[in-house]
């Protein structure tokens, strides 16, 4: 299979998958060893439909975090900050609830999600240039869940804090700094942070399905204080240009050196922070499959789900953007086996291990976090079943919970590791984290830790 065959294979699957998962619009892009393919499908908005193409802006959500890390690495190379100096070096008034975090937290902790506090924090501090500064002040009351630097748990607030450091070091707003450090030098002319810029282009809006009806979700905007964690809206043209840069040696397409090769490599090198088979680089997540490293991210805003993955050894990158809350399952549906076959490193099939009644009893219980969802596990008729209870609170504090999904069965796939067993969801895994005495402290699911209630 060559790259064009891969592209066409995915394209052929997309219309049926869009209907099955109720996804109104999709943009697909693939780059490989200098060849590039892009195509749009469906519409931007079921209420005011425009055709999706390679110029349509989709919110890329948390893939923005890698842009923020790219800006940070430029400042590191310029000698304006370091990864391992305390954040208080740059923000002398910075305060967290845990005194150790206040004094010892570094940029490396932020970029690897190892700060340890409750990181899904979305207070709207307005659209003024002081939005990030005000947000960071409010972080002082966030509860510390785990000791600094010990456990990976996805942390949006950490990247808002990183954005504030960028502001202070450069003397500019985060948006202006990112434009100067990353967007302009890489030639990303269709990547925007402000709705007032995006609204002059064709752009996708988020959707969900309620009672078999596809509806538009509002608000569209990610709050300004979270711009550095997930605020970019970009065309597929720009997403592939960004992929080409990170597959390269730090030189932009106009020949200007943006980062040293060592900085690109450092961002993609697996570090100590890890969950399951995934290890953190600097903002990038990494996974070695069959000796070949995949470097990836992806994002979720209010009804827009995107995937972004690279395989540097093959000079391969793929971006897939959707405007539906069902985009995650859609992405798995259309890409998994085709991409693995193309890369020549099929992922090993998950093998379920029989679970004993005592193991089911040990794992059963309620696992909770402040935002997002609670998960209840319980043994029923010899099976470990899970029920998710959505809590709401994103993207605004008063956003109501989504519909409660049906329960699903979990299978044991390794020591303290579980996975959904339905065929469409077998890639979705979690793990239990234990206390020194062997009791369960956390269930890590969806990249985040949930406390055993």
C-alpha positions as CSV (number, residue, x, y, z in Angstrom):
1,X,0.0,0.0,0.0
2,X,1.4,3.4,-0.9
3,X,0.2,6.7,0.6
4,X,-2.2,7.5,-2.1
5,X,-3.9,4.1,-1.7
6,X,-4.0,4.7,2.1
7,X,-5.7,8.1,1.5
8,X,-8.2,6.7,-0.9
9,X,-8.9,3.8,1.5
10,X,-9.8,6.2,4.3
11,X,-11.8,8.5,2.0
12,X,-13.8,5.5,0.9
13,X,-14.8,4.7,4.5
14,X,-15.7,8.2,5.5
15,X,-19.2,8.7,4.0
16,X,-20.7,5.6,5.7
17,X,-18.9,6.3,8.9
18,X,-20.2,9.9,8.9
19,X,-23.8,8.5,8.6
20,X,-23.2,5.8,11.3
21,X,-21.7,8.2,13.8
22,X,-23.8,11.3,12.8
23,X,-20.8,13.4,12.0
24,X,-21.8,16.4,9.8
25,X,-18.4,17.4,8.5
26,X,-14.9,16.0,8.2
27,X,-11.5,17.2,6.9
28,X,-8.8,14.7,6.2
29,X,-5.1,15.4,5.4
30,X,-2.1,13.1,4.9
31,X,1.5,14.0,4.3
32,X,4.2,11.4,3.6
33,X,7.7,11.9,2.2
34,X,6.9,15.0,0.4
35,X,3.5,13.9,-1.0
36,X,0.3,15.5,0.3
37,X,-3.4,14.7,0.1
38,X,-6.4,16.6,1.5
39,X,-10.2,16.3,1.2
40,X,-13.3,17.6,2.9
41,X,-16.6,15.9,3.4
42,X,-20.0,17.1,4.5
43,X,-20.9,20.5,5.9
44,X,-19.7,23.0,8.4
45,X,-23.0,23.5,10.2
46,X,-26.3,21.7,9.9
47,X,-28.2,25.0,10.4
48,X,-26.2,27.0,7.9
49,X,-24.4,24.4,5.7
50,X,-21.3,25.2,3.7
51,X,-19.2,22.4,2.1
52,X,-16.1,21.4,4.0
53,X,-12.8,21.6,2.1
54,X,-9.1,21.9,2.9
55,X,-9.5,25.6,3.8
56,X,-12.3,25.1,6.3
57,X,-11.3,26.1,9.8
58,X,-11.8,23.4,12.5
59,X,-11.0,23.9,16.2
60,X,-8.0,21.7,16.8
61,X,-8.5,21.8,20.6
62,X,-5.6,20.5,22.6
63,X,-3.2,20.0,19.7
64,X,-2.8,23.7,20.4
65,X,-0.7,22.6,23.4
66,X,2.1,21.5,21.0
67,X,2.1,25.0,19.5
68,X,2.5,26.4,22.9
69,X,5.4,24.1,23.6
70,X,6.9,25.0,20.3
71,X,6.8,28.7,21.3
72,X,8.3,27.7,24.7
73,X,11.2,25.9,23.0
74,X,11.9,29.0,20.9
75,X,12.2,31.0,24.1
76,X,14.4,28.3,25.6
77,X,16.8,28.5,22.6
78,X,16.8,32.3,22.9
79,X,17.8,32.0,26.6
80,X,14.7,33.7,27.8
81,X,13.5,30.8,30.0
82,X,14.6,27.3,30.9
83,X,12.6,24.1,31.3
84,X,13.8,23.4,34.9
85,X,13.7,26.7,36.6
86,X,10.9,27.3,39.0
87,X,7.9,29.1,37.5
88,X,8.3,31.7,40.2
89,X,11.5,32.8,38.4
90,X,9.2,34.3,35.9
91,X,6.0,34.9,37.9
92,X,7.2,35.9,41.4
93,X,3.7,36.2,42.8
94,X,2.6,32.7,41.5
95,X,0.9,30.7,44.3
96,X,-0.7,27.3,44.6
97,X,-2.4,25.6,47.5
98,X,0.6,23.2,48.0
99,X,3.7,25.1,49.1
100,X,6.0,22.7,47.4
101,X,4.2,23.3,44.0
102,X,4.4,27.0,44.6
103,X,8.2,26.9,45.0
104,X,9.3,24.0,42.8
105,X,6.9,23.8,39.8
106,X,8.8,24.1,36.5
107,X,7.9,24.4,32.8
108,X,8.8,20.8,32.3
109,X,6.1,19.8,34.8
110,X,3.6,21.9,32.9
111,X,4.5,20.4,29.5
112,X,4.4,16.8,30.8
113,X,1.1,17.0,32.8
114,X,2.8,16.2,36.1
115,X,1.9,19.2,38.2
116,X,-0.5,17.0,40.2
117,X,-3.4,19.4,40.8
118,X,-6.9,19.2,39.4
119,X,-6.3,20.6,35.9
120,X,-9.8,20.8,34.3
121,X,-10.4,24.4,35.4
122,X,-12.4,26.7,33.1
123,X,-13.3,30.0,34.8
124,X,-14.2,32.7,32.3
125,X,-11.9,35.6,33.1
126,X,-13.1,37.7,30.2
127,X,-11.8,38.6,26.8
128,X,-9.4,41.3,27.9
129,X,-5.6,41.1,27.6
130,X,-5.5,40.4,31.4
131,X,-7.5,37.1,31.0
132,X,-4.5,34.8,31.6
133,X,-3.1,36.9,34.4
134,X,-6.5,36.7,36.2
135,X,-6.8,33.0,35.5
136,X,-3.5,32.2,37.1
137,X,-4.4,34.1,40.2
138,X,-7.5,31.9,40.5
139,X,-5.3,28.8,40.3
140,X,-4.2,29.4,43.9
141,X,-7.2,27.5,45.2
142,X,-7.0,24.4,43.0
143,X,-6.8,21.2,45.1
144,X,-3.5,19.2,44.8
145,X,-4.3,15.6,44.0
146,X,-0.9,14.0,43.8
147,X,2.6,15.1,44.8
148,X,4.4,17.2,42.3
149,X,6.1,15.3,39.5
150,X,4.9,11.8,40.5
151,X,1.8,10.9,38.4
152,X,0.7,11.9,34.9
153,X,-2.9,13.3,34.7
154,X,-4.0,15.5,31.9
155,X,-3.8,19.1,33.0
156,X,-5.4,21.9,30.9
157,X,-4.6,24.5,33.5
158,X,-0.9,23.8,33.3
159,X,-0.9,25.0,29.7
160,X,-2.8,28.2,30.6
161,X,0.0,28.8,33.1
162,X,2.6,28.1,30.4
163,X,0.8,30.6,28.2
164,X,1.0,33.2,31.0
165,X,4.8,32.6,31.3
166,X,5.1,33.1,27.6
167,X,3.3,36.4,28.0
168,X,5.5,37.7,30.8
169,X,8.8,36.6,29.1
170,X,7.9,38.2,25.8
171,X,6.0,41.2,27.1
172,X,3.2,40.4,24.7
173,X,-0.2,38.8,24.9
174,X,-0.1,35.1,24.4
175,X,-1.9,35.4,21.0
176,X,0.6,38.0,19.8
177,X,3.6,35.9,21.1
178,X,2.3,32.7,19.4
179,X,1.8,34.5,16.2
180,X,5.3,36.0,16.3
181,X,7.0,32.8,17.5
182,X,5.1,30.1,15.6
183,X,2.3,30.9,13.3
184,X,4.0,33.6,11.1
185,X,7.4,31.9,10.9
186,X,5.8,28.6,9.9
187,X,3.6,30.3,7.3
188,X,0.4,29.3,9.0
189,X,-1.8,31.9,7.4
190,X,-5.1,30.2,8.2
191,X,-4.7,29.4,11.9
192,X,-6.4,31.8,14.3
193,X,-7.1,32.2,18.0
194,X,-9.7,34.9,18.0
195,X,-13.3,34.3,16.8
196,X,-13.3,37.7,15.1
197,X,-10.5,36.4,12.8
198,X,-12.1,32.9,12.2
199,X,-15.5,34.4,11.4
200,X,-14.2,35.9,8.1
201,X,-13.5,32.4,6.8
202,X,-15.5,29.2,6.4
203,X,-15.4,27.5,9.8
204,X,-17.0,24.4,11.4
205,X,-19.2,24.5,14.4
206,X,-19.7,21.8,17.0
207,X,-22.5,19.3,17.0
208,X,-23.9,16.5,19.1
209,X,-26.8,14.0,18.8
210,X,-29.8,14.3,21.1
211,X,-32.8,12.0,20.6
212,X,-31.5,11.0,17.1
213,X,-31.3,14.6,16.1
214,X,-28.1,16.4,15.2
215,X,-27.9,19.8,16.9
216,X,-25.5,22.7,17.0
217,X,-23.6,23.3,20.2
218,X,-22.9,26.7,21.7
219,X,-20.8,28.5,22.7
220,X,-18.3,28.2,19.9
221,X,-15.4,30.1,21.5
222,X,-12.9,28.5,23.9
223,X,-12.5,31.0,26.7
224,X,-9.5,33.3,26.2
225,X,-7.7,32.1,29.3
226,X,-7.6,28.6,27.8
227,X,-6.2,29.8,24.4
228,X,-2.8,28.3,25.1
229,X,-4.4,25.0,26.1
230,X,-6.8,24.6,23.2
231,X,-7.7,27.8,21.3
232,X,-6.5,27.4,17.7
233,X,-8.8,27.0,14.8
234,X,-6.9,25.9,11.7
235,X,-7.4,24.8,8.1
236,X,-6.2,21.4,6.9
237,X,-3.7,23.1,4.8
238,X,-2.1,24.6,7.9
239,X,-2.3,21.4,9.9
240,X,-0.2,19.6,7.3
241,X,2.2,22.4,7.0
242,X,2.6,22.2,10.8
243,X,3.1,18.4,10.5
244,X,5.8,18.9,7.9
245,X,7.7,21.2,10.3
246,X,7.7,18.8,13.2
247,X,8.6,15.9,10.9
248,X,11.7,18.0,9.9
249,X,14.8,19.4,11.5
250,X,13.4,22.7,12.6
251,X,13.6,24.7,9.4
252,X,10.5,26.4,8.0
253,X,9.5,26.0,4.4
254,X,10.9,29.4,3.6
255,X,14.4,28.2,4.7
256,X,14.4,30.0,8.1
257,X,15.6,28.1,11.1
258,X,12.9,28.1,13.7
259,X,14.3,25.5,16.1
260,X,17.5,23.4,16.4
261,X,17.1,19.7,15.5
262,X,17.9,18.9,19.1
263,X,14.9,20.9,20.3
264,X,12.6,19.0,17.8
265,X,14.0,15.7,19.0
266,X,13.6,16.7,22.7
267,X,9.9,17.5,22.2
268,X,9.4,14.0,20.7
269,X,11.6,12.0,23.1
270,X,9.6,9.8,25.5
271,X,10.2,10.9,29.1
272,X,9.4,9.5,32.5
273,X,5.8,10.6,32.7
274,X,3.6,7.8,31.3
275,X,0.3,6.1,31.3
276,X,-0.4,2.7,29.8
277,X,2.0,2.4,26.8
278,X,2.1,6.1,26.2
279,X,5.0,8.3,27.3
280,X,5.1,12.1,27.4
281,X,7.5,14.1,25.4
282,X,7.2,17.9,25.7
283,X,3.5,18.3,25.0
284,X,3.6,15.5,22.4
285,X,2.5,12.1,23.5
286,X,4.6,9.2,22.1
287,X,4.1,5.5,21.7
288,X,6.5,2.9,20.3
289,X,4.8,0.2,18.3
290,X,6.9,-2.5,16.7
291,X,10.0,-0.4,17.1
292,X,8.4,2.6,15.3
293,X,7.6,5.7,17.2
294,X,4.3,7.5,16.8
295,X,4.1,11.1,18.0
296,X,0.6,12.4,18.4
297,X,-1.9,14.6,20.1
298,X,-5.5,15.6,19.2
299,X,-8.1,17.7,20.7
300,X,-11.7,18.1,21.9
301,X,-13.6,21.3,22.1
302,X,-17.4,21.7,22.5
303,X,-18.5,19.4,19.7
304,X,-15.3,19.3,17.6
305,X,-12.9,16.3,17.9
306,X,-9.6,16.1,16.0
307,X,-6.7,13.7,15.7
308,X,-3.1,14.6,14.8
309,X,-0.5,11.9,14.5
310,X,3.0,11.6,13.1
311,X,5.5,8.8,12.4
312,X,8.9,10.6,11.9
313,X,10.7,7.4,10.8
314,X,8.3,7.3,7.8
315,X,8.0,11.1,7.4
316,X,4.3,10.5,7.8
317,X,1.6,12.7,9.2
318,X,-2.2,12.4,9.4
319,X,-4.7,15.0,10.6
320,X,-8.4,14.3,10.9
321,X,-10.9,17.0,12.0
322,X,-14.6,16.5,12.8
323,X,-17.4,18.7,14.0
324,X,-19.2,16.2,16.3
325,X,-18.9,14.9,19.8
326,X,-18.8,11.4,18.1
327,X,-15.6,12.3,16.3
328,X,-13.4,10.1,18.5
329,X,-15.1,6.9,17.6
330,X,-15.4,8.1,14.0
331,X,-11.6,8.6,13.8
332,X,-10.9,5.1,15.1
333,X,-13.5,3.7,12.7
334,X,-11.9,5.1,9.6
335,X,-8.2,4.9,10.3
336,X,-7.1,2.2,12.7
337,X,-6.2,-0.9,10.6
338,X,-5.4,1.0,7.4
339,X,-2.8,3.3,9.1
340,X,-1.3,0.4,11.0
341,X,-1.0,-1.6,7.8
342,X,0.5,1.3,5.9
343,X,3.1,1.9,8.6
344,X,4.0,-1.7,8.7
345,X,3.6,-2.0,12.5
346,X,0.2,-3.5,13.3
347,X,-0.7,-3.0,16.9
348,X,-1.0,-6.3,18.8
349,X,-4.6,-7.3,19.4
350,X,-5.8,-6.8,23.0
351,X,-6.2,-10.1,24.7
352,X,-8.7,-10.3,27.5
353,X,-7.6,-12.1,30.7
354,X,-10.3,-13.9,32.7
355,X,-11.2,-11.8,35.7
356,X,-11.8,-13.5,39.1
357,X,-14.7,-12.5,41.4
358,X,-12.1,-11.2,43.9
359,X,-10.6,-8.9,41.2
360,X,-14.1,-7.6,40.2
361,X,-14.8,-6.9,43.9
362,X,-11.4,-5.1,44.3
363,X,-12.0,-2.9,41.2
364,X,-15.7,-2.2,41.9
365,X,-16.6,1.3,43.3
366,X,-17.2,4.9,42.4
367,X,-14.4,6.9,40.8
368,X,-14.8,10.6,40.8
369,X,-13.3,13.9,39.6
370,X,-14.5,17.4,40.0
371,X,-15.4,18.0,36.3
372,X,-16.3,15.8,33.4
373,X,-17.7,12.6,34.7
374,X,-17.8,10.0,37.5
375,X,-17.4,6.3,36.7
376,X,-19.0,3.5,38.6
377,X,-17.7,0.0,38.3
378,X,-19.6,-3.1,39.6
379,X,-19.8,-6.8,39.1
380,X,-23.0,-8.0,37.4
381,X,-23.6,-11.6,36.4
382,X,-19.9,-12.4,36.4
383,X,-19.0,-9.3,34.4
384,X,-17.3,-6.0,35.3
385,X,-19.6,-3.3,34.1
386,X,-19.0,0.4,34.0
387,X,-21.5,3.3,34.0
388,X,-20.4,6.8,33.2
389,X,-22.2,9.8,34.8
390,X,-21.5,13.0,33.0
391,X,-21.2,16.1,35.2
392,X,-21.1,19.0,32.7
393,X,-19.1,22.2,33.4
394,X,-17.3,22.4,30.1
395,X,-16.8,24.7,28.2
396,X,-18.5,27.0,30.8
397,X,-19.3,26.4,34.5
398,X,-23.1,26.3,33.7
399,X,-22.9,23.9,30.8
400,X,-25.2,21.0,31.6
401,X,-24.2,17.4,31.6
402,X,-24.6,15.5,28.4
403,X,-26.8,12.4,28.1
404,X,-25.9,9.5,30.3
405,X,-24.5,6.7,28.0
406,X,-25.5,3.1,28.3
407,X,-23.3,0.9,30.6
408,X,-20.5,-1.1,29.0
409,X,-18.4,-4.1,29.9
410,X,-14.8,-3.9,30.9
411,X,-12.2,-6.6,30.4
412,X,-8.9,-7.2,32.2
413,X,-5.9,-6.9,29.7
414,X,-3.0,-6.8,32.1
415,X,-2.1,-6.2,35.7
416,X,-4.5,-3.5,36.9
417,X,-5.3,-2.6,33.3
418,X,-8.7,-2.6,31.8
419,X,-10.3,-1.9,28.4
420,X,-13.7,-1.6,26.8
421,X,-14.5,-4.8,25.0
422,X,-17.0,-3.7,22.3
423,X,-15.3,-4.0,18.9
424,X,-15.6,-0.3,18.1
425,X,-14.1,0.8,21.4
426,X,-11.4,-1.8,22.1
427,X,-8.7,0.9,21.9
428,X,-10.2,2.7,25.0
429,X,-8.2,1.6,28.0
430,X,-7.6,2.5,31.6
431,X,-5.6,1.5,34.6
432,X,-5.7,1.4,38.4
433,X,-3.1,3.3,40.4
434,X,-2.5,1.8,43.9
435,X,-1.4,3.2,47.2
436,X,1.8,1.8,48.8
437,X,-0.4,-0.6,50.9
438,X,-1.9,-2.1,47.7
439,X,-5.3,-0.4,47.9
440,X,-6.6,1.4,44.9
441,X,-6.2,5.2,44.9
442,X,-7.1,6.1,41.4
443,X,-8.6,5.0,38.1
444,X,-6.9,6.7,35.2
445,X,-9.4,6.9,32.4
446,X,-9.5,9.3,29.5
447,X,-6.0,10.5,30.5
448,X,-7.2,11.8,33.8
449,X,-7.1,10.3,37.3
450,X,-10.4,9.6,39.1
451,X,-10.3,9.3,42.9
452,X,-11.6,6.1,44.5
453,X,-14.6,7.4,46.4
